[in-house]
Amino acid sequence: MENQDLLKTVIAKAEKWLSPAYDEKTQAEVRRMLDNEDKTELIEAFYKDLEFGTGGLRGIMGVGSNRMNVYTVGAATQGLSNYLNKNFKDMKQISVVIGHDCRNNSRLFAEISANIFSANGIKVYLFDDMRPTPEMSFAIRHLGCQSGIILTASHNPKEYNGYKAYWDDGAQVLPPHDKGIIDEVNKITSAADIKFEGNKALIEIIGENVDSAYLEQLKSVSIDPEVIKRHKDLKIVYTPIHGTGMMLIPRALKSWGFEDVNTVKEQMVKDGNFPTVVSPNPENAEALTLAVKLAKEIGAELVMASDPDADRVGIACKNGRGEWVLINGNQTCLMFLYYIITQYTKLGKMTGREFVVKTIVTTELIKTIAERNNIEMFDCYTGFKWIAREIRLNEGKKKYIGGGEESYGFLAEDFVRDKDAVSACCLIAEVAAWAKDNGKTLFELLQDIYIEYGFSKEKSISITKPGKSGAEEIKAMMENFRKNPPKEIAGSPVILAKDYASLKQTDGKGNVSDIDMPATSNVLQYFTEDGTKVSVRPSGTEPKIKFYVEVKGVLKDRSEYDAVNEKAEEKVKAVADSLNL
């Protein structure tokens, strides 16, 4: 009966898309799905509306309320317009910035959004072409806007697109504004409620004027320009994986003083189909294949790849045997913060007011480094909007010097309020130059951090469960963990369990206490006696449930690295087996 009720609701919803407010092509596609005997496709397209998750609106492109198309994007923009006009009703001229990536339909969605904002009396600054997400964040503050959006699905496969909404501080929308916007979006019950006819007088095209201002500001992120001068010939390979990074990253590296920047020509081509990779995700080794191949050919020392909207960076370097290895997001974050803290101290830039931020699923080694160097560290939820929140709360009182997350995102500056692959590429190149200045490779630097602060190995295990049935399976998995929490993991007793949905934590003796966080979140964490940490979190933007595993070890000498790493890999496998993953 439940399925029949769902089907009735879906059909009623789909039939609304047969009105003249929707274009003929859309209506024809809806009729095809309605006429199809198998209603699976219809249900997937209409069983819910796309919602803002940790990364905003994101979904597969196509027809339907649960798909990315001109109408779902239009409803989001109309709802955001209504919310802005309510929130800033006393302002003479509300303004927004619109950016987009290289994806199919991204420019179309950006232009439609510009028309809708302008039709609602809102001034629009529209980038002339694709641009990195962090530049859009910068532009909000630079131009004094009240909001901004970027059309991107980050590192997702080519079938996806997305819509990220930002507030006047340049950060992604947080409570209560996200809920307020959703309420306004939900009031848009038909395409007839959307003002598609734009006001050209309120749309201003921007580009080089913002590029140059952003790049100039980025130079202030460099901590030791002299070390770059000494190693300006550091041989670097960079790839944008067909995305927005090509617009600014090679230029930014050169403005910092790096003279030997080599790009992967096949991937310096704007293409939303990402023809040279299986997935445009710098977390995947396959996405860096062409870059590493070029690095081997020319004898490079560092490989960098940004995702399509250039907010995340993946890097590769040579290990002790001269083999190219990928450095994961946790390791990159460690190196960034280690370098920043070490150099700030050495150069006398520490004032005692500095702080760093990490997400709760990111390596605990960052906490160790911060504590030993008397630097304040804040833990926050996954999603850079939470890191941006800490920056905003401490603005004018404390100095932000860096923040990152395990999913390859890092932000070294506070004039951008989202992860920034443009500054991160420049800074990791500076770190490599600094390591070289000290007679080390980047990989040896990482090993030395482990020797000094303790060894850690992290692995993210994702289980994909697409569609409505998948969402129900993920919900059941989380409920099961809450009803039957593990008492031990891989033979080590659980001494602390955290449930961020209830904001309660339970120690090994059964004592319950509160967790101090700004909001609830559907995340579970388990800490064991031997230092293992397991985090369980359904993705806010993809049909996945993620398990983040971190195990500890001791590294006394670089020569022991392989043995210690292998032992840690065995421990990760034992953890996964004990959780039936």
Secondary structure, 3 states (H helix, E strand, C coil): CHHHHHHHHHHHHHHHHHCCCCCHHHHHHHHHHHHCCCCHHHHHHHCCCCCCECCEEEEEECCCCCCECHHHHHHHHHHHHHHHHHHCCCCCCCEEEEEECCCCCHHHHHHHHHHHHHHCCCEEEEECCCCCHHHHHHHHHHCCCCEEEEECCCCCCCCEEEEEEEECCCCECCCCHHHHHHHHHHCCCCHHHCCCCCCHHHEEEECHHHHHHHHHHHHHHCCCHHHHHHCCCCCEEEECCCCHHHHCHHHHHHHHCCCCEEECHHHCCCCCCCCCCCCCCCCCHHHHHHHHHHHHHHCCCEEEEECCCCCEEEEEEECCCCCEEEECHHHHHHHHHHHHHHHHHHCCCCCCCEEEEEECCCCCHHHHHHHHCCCEEEEECCCHHHHHHHHHHHCCCCEEEEEEECCCEEECCCCCCCCCHHHHHHHHHHHHHHHHHCCCCHHHHHHHHHHHHCEEEEEEEEEECCHHHHHHHHHHHHHHHHHCCCCEECCEEEEEEEECCCCEEEECCCCEEECCCCCCCCCEEEEECCCCEEEEEECCCCCEEEEEEEEEECCCCHHHHHHHHHHHHHHHHHHHHHCCC
